[in-house]
């Protein structure tokens, strides 16, 4: 067990003093810090790249979260950029109000209750030009439109809808993407070194693309590809989870299913080394105001080989679970069956074991749509929300009427340590 884990356990045990005859109230997690992340106009945040930001400010940085080298600093990543889904002539259309926006990695520093953006790394093609967040392929991804939904934009096979983030230990980063879905390796300067996509998916991007992942992951639901990512240094591996069950064999199945998939990938080769079925919660008891298709996996941390801390959420409710894959059935390479795994888990497949860990919904004052989750030490949890760039509606002048939802970074002190956890702090020692 690492030094930080031992110290955390010792500190936790010192907090519990039993007084004979006194009723002991169960300790509760508590918020120790809640800071707002700066939101400069996008034309300032990406000077020279964004010409007209339509009044949109920086947001979406809570899509991923991972501790940086210094305590109180965190790596975060935007998603594909501001996007909406208005109805035009009775049809929902995916709009990109600032199509030139390049997804970016930011280092956020928190000091004495104040927050600043300490570093920005624009994600780039191999030639150094910025990427976009635009849809990849016609007929597979949503048709991209301008802010008003009236004019179709061009597809971009190299565009990324970036989500979770971890460091690679060499100054670079690993990200996941919802489009392909894909695993993306990015250098310290933001250039994409490699993008790993499902077998058979052809993407002519301006950076290396390798189709090493299982082909079945190409059946992801729209906007529900990989959203959760964790690193296991001991296994030289990354763990990835799809946001929602695959549309396998069809969209209706994906919306109704509660069976998601977790994938392990060798970070040296980009090839999968394990795959497991995971049962998501029943929305009827998790969030009665939502539907099963609203259940999502948005973050995971690796506690130890085969053990994860995973977040399930709707936009309003979020809970963390410890997940044990060690006795679950590895379905990697197993022939796809009829019915599919998403329709009915076969009798000879054991799904991943799970236990409730932290009920974020029970902690007063937390923001909605929590997507970034990182365990700094066994009793310190940091979470971030995705505010969707404050996107509300647009006025007749094409300027955003901001939703007023801010990007928050919240530090939570847990009532009890999450035991057996090798955390991001250990990676810095």
SVG drawing of the C-alpha trace seen along z (x, -y; Angstrom):
<svg xmlns="http://www.w3.org/2000/svg" viewBox="-42 -42 50 62">
<polyline fill="none" stroke="black" stroke-width="0.4" points="0.0,0.0 1.3,-3.5 2.5,-6.0 -0.4,-8.4 -3.0,-5.7 -1.5,-4.6 -1.4,-8.3 -5.0,-8.8 -6.2,-5.7 -4.3,-6.7 -5.8,-10.2 -9.2,-8.8 -9.0,-6.4 -7.9,-9.3 -11.1,-11.2 -13.4,-8.6 -13.7,-8.8 -16.3,-6.6 -17.9,-8.2 -19.6,-5.5 -23.4,-5.9 -23.4,-8.6 -25.3,-8.2 -22.9,-8.4 -24.1,-10.3 -23.0,-8.9 -20.4,-11.3 -21.3,-12.9 -19.1,-14.1 -18.7,-17.9 -17.7,-20.5 -14.5,-22.3 -14.1,-24.4 -16.3,-25.5 -14.6,-27.8 -15.8,-29.2 -13.5,-28.7 -12.8,-31.9 -14.9,-32.3 -13.2,-34.7 -14.9,-35.3 -13.9,-32.6 -12.4,-35.3 -10.0,-36.1 -9.4,-32.5 -8.5,-31.5 -7.2,-34.8 -6.6,-34.7 -8.6,-31.5 -12.1,-32.5 -13.2,-35.6 -16.9,-35.8 -17.7,-34.1 -21.4,-35.1 -21.1,-36.1 -20.1,-32.6 -17.6,-32.4 -15.2,-29.6 -17.1,-26.6 -17.3,-22.8 -14.0,-22.5 -15.6,-20.1 -15.7,-17.3 -12.5,-15.9 -10.5,-16.4 -7.1,-15.1 -4.6,-16.5 -1.6,-18.3 1.8,-18.1 1.3,-20.8 -1.3,-20.5 -4.3,-22.6 -3.8,-22.5 -5.8,-20.4 -5.8,-19.4 -9.2,-19.8 -10.4,-19.5 -13.2,-21.1 -15.6,-19.0 -16.1,-19.7 -17.1,-23.3 -20.4,-25.2 -23.2,-23.3 -26.9,-23.3 -29.9,-21.3 -32.7,-23.8 -35.7,-22.7 -35.8,-24.1 -38.9,-23.4 -39.9,-20.7 -36.5,-19.0 -33.8,-18.9 -30.5,-20.1 -27.0,-20.0 -25.6,-23.5 -22.0,-24.7 -22.2,-28.5 -18.4,-28.8 -17.3,-26.1 -13.6,-27.2 -13.3,-26.6 -10.5,-24.1 -11.0,-21.7 -8.4,-22.6 -6.6,-21.3 -6.4,-23.8 -4.5,-23.8 -6.5,-25.4 -4.8,-26.6 -6.7,-27.1 -5.1,-29.3 -6.7,-30.8 -10.2,-30.4 -9.2,-32.1 -9.0,-30.3 -7.0,-31.1 -6.2,-29.5 -2.5,-28.8 -2.0,-27.2 -3.9,-26.5 -2.9,-23.8 -4.9,-23.9 -5.3,-20.4 -3.7,-20.3 -3.2,-18.2 0.2,-16.7 1.2,-19.7 0.4,-22.1 -2.9,-23.5 -5.8,-23.5 -8.4,-20.7 -12.1,-21.4 -14.9,-19.8 -17.0,-19.2 -18.8,-15.9 -16.6,-13.4 -18.5,-11.4 -21.7,-12.0 -24.3,-9.4 -22.8,-8.4 -22.5,-11.5 -25.0,-14.4 -25.1,-16.9 -23.3,-20.1 -25.1,-23.5 -24.4,-27.1 -25.7,-28.8 -29.2,-29.3 -29.5,-25.8 -30.0,-27.2 -26.7,-26.5 -24.9,-23.2 -21.2,-23.1 -18.6,-20.8 -17.8,-17.5 -14.3,-17.1 -12.9,-13.5 -10.3,-14.8 -12.8,-16.6 -12.9,-15.5 -15.6,-15.6 -13.1,-15.3 -14.1,-14.2 -12.1,-12.7 -8.3,-13.3 -5.3,-11.7 -1.6,-12.4 0.7,-10.0 3.6,-10.4 5.8,-12.0 4.3,-15.5 1.5,-14.4 -2.1,-13.3 -4.6,-10.7 -8.1,-11.7 -11.3,-10.0 -13.7,-11.0 -17.4,-10.5 -17.5,-10.5 -15.7,-7.4 -15.6,-6.6 -11.8,-6.9 -8.8,-7.0 -6.5,-9.9 -2.8,-10.4 -1.8,-14.0 1.8,-15.4 2.8,-18.1 2.4,-20.7 -1.1,-19.6 -0.3,-17.7 -2.2,-14.5 0.2,-11.6 -2.3,-8.8 -6.1,-8.3 -7.3,-4.7 -10.8,-3.9 -12.9,-0.8 -11.9,1.7 -13.1,0.9 -13.7,-2.8 -12.0,-4.8 -11.0,-8.4 -8.7,-10.4 -7.4,-12.8 -4.3,-15.0 -2.8,-12.9 -2.2,-9.1 -5.4,-7.0 -5.3,-3.3 -8.3,-1.0 -7.3,1.2 -10.5,1.1 -13.3,3.8 -15.6,3.1 -18.7,3.3 -17.9,0.0 -18.6,-1.7 -22.3,-1.1 -22.2,-3.7 -25.3,-5.9 -25.0,-9.5 -23.1,-11.6 -22.7,-8.6 -19.2,-7.3 -16.3,-7.1 -16.7,-9.6 -14.8,-8.0 -11.1,-7.3 -8.7,-6.1 -5.0,-5.1 -3.5,-2.0 0.3,-2.6 0.9,0.9 -0.8,2.5 0.5,0.0 -3.2,-0.3 -6.1,-2.6 -9.7,-1.8 -12.4,-3.4 -16.2,-3.3 -18.9,-4.2 -21.2,-6.8 -24.3,-4.7 -25.1,-1.2 -24.3,-0.6 -27.0,-0.8 -26.4,2.9 -28.2,3.9 -30.2,0.7 -30.9,-2.7 -34.1,-1.4 -32.0,1.3 -29.4,-1.3 -32.0,-3.6 -33.7,-0.8 -30.6,1.2 -28.8,0.9 -25.7,2.9 -22.7,0.7 -19.2,1.8 -15.8,1.2 -12.6,1.6 -9.0,1.9 -6.4,0.8 -2.6,1.3 -1.2,-2.3 1.9,-1.2 0.2,0.3 -3.4,-1.1 -4.7,2.5 -7.5,3.8 -6.6,6.3 -9.9,6.7 -13.6,6.0 -16.4,6.3 -20.2,5.9 -21.4,3.4 -24.9,3.0 -26.1,-0.6 -28.7,-1.5 -32.4,-1.4 -33.5,-5.0 -36.8,-4.5 -35.0,-4.4 -31.9,-6.5 -33.8,-9.5 -37.5,-9.0 -37.8,-12.2 -35.6,-10.8 -35.7,-7.9 -33.4,-4.9 -31.8,-6.5 -30.7,-9.4 -28.4,-7.3 -24.7,-7.9 -21.2,-7.0 -19.1,-10.1 -16.0,-9.4 -13.8,-6.7 -10.7,-6.4 -8.6,-3.3 -8.2,-2.3 -6.0,0.7 -5.7,3.4 -9.3,4.4 -10.9,2.0 -12.5,-1.3 -14.3,-4.2 -17.0,-5.0 -19.7,-7.7 -23.2,-7.1 -25.4,-10.1 -28.3,-11.9 -28.1,-15.7 -29.7,-16.0 -28.4,-13.1 -24.9,-11.6 -23.5,-8.7 -20.1,-7.0 -19.6,-3.2 -16.6,-1.0 -16.4,1.6 -14.5,4.9 -13.7,6.5 -11.6,9.3 -14.3,11.9 -16.3,10.6 -16.2,12.4 -13.8,10.9 -15.8,10.8 -13.0,9.4 -12.9,11.4 -16.1,13.3 -18.3,13.5 -21.2,11.2 -24.4,13.1 -28.1,12.8 -29.6,11.5 -26.7,9.0 -25.1,8.3 -27.1,5.0 -30.4,6.9 -29.7,9.7 -26.6,10.7 -25.9,14.4 -26.1,16.8 -22.4,17.6 -21.3,13.9 -20.7,12.5 -21.1,8.7 -18.8,6.5 -19.5,6.3 -20.4,2.9 -21.0,1.2 -22.3,-2.3 -19.4,-4.6 -20.4,-8.2 -23.9,-9.7 -23.1,-13.0 -26.8,-13.8 -27.0,-13.8 -24.4,-16.6 -26.2,-20.0 -25.1,-22.7 -23.3,-20.6 -23.9,-21.7 -25.7,-19.6 -24.2,-17.6 -21.1,-16.5 -18.7,-15.0 -15.2,-15.5 -14.3,-13.3 -10.9,-12.7 -9.7,-11.1 -6.8,-13.2 -6.3,-11.1 -8.4,-8.4 -10.6,-11.0 -10.4,-14.0 -12.6,-14.0 -12.7,-16.8 -15.5,-17.2 -16.3,-19.5 -19.5,-20.2 -20.0,-20.7 -21.9,-23.9 -22.2,-23.5 -20.5,-26.8 -23.5,-28.6 -25.5,-27.9 -29.0,-29.1 -30.8,-30.7 -29.6,-33.2 -31.1,-36.6 -32.1,-37.8 -28.6,-39.5 -26.9,-36.1 -25.6,-36.8 -25.9,-34.2 -28.4,-34.8 -26.2,-33.0 -27.8,-30.4 -25.9,-31.8 -24.6,-28.3 -20.9,-28.6 -18.1,-26.0 -17.4,-24.9 -14.5,-23.0 -15.6,-21.5 -13.4,-19.8 -15.2,-17.3 -13.9,-15.8 -15.3,-12.2 -16.6,-10.9 -14.6,-7.7 -11.6,-6.9 -12.0,-4.9 -9.7,-2.1 -7.2,-0.4 -7.0,-3.3 -3.9,-4.3 -4.7,-7.9 -3.4,-10.5 -1.4,-11.9 0.7,-8.8 1.6,-9.3 3.2,-12.6 5.5,-11.0"/>
</svg>
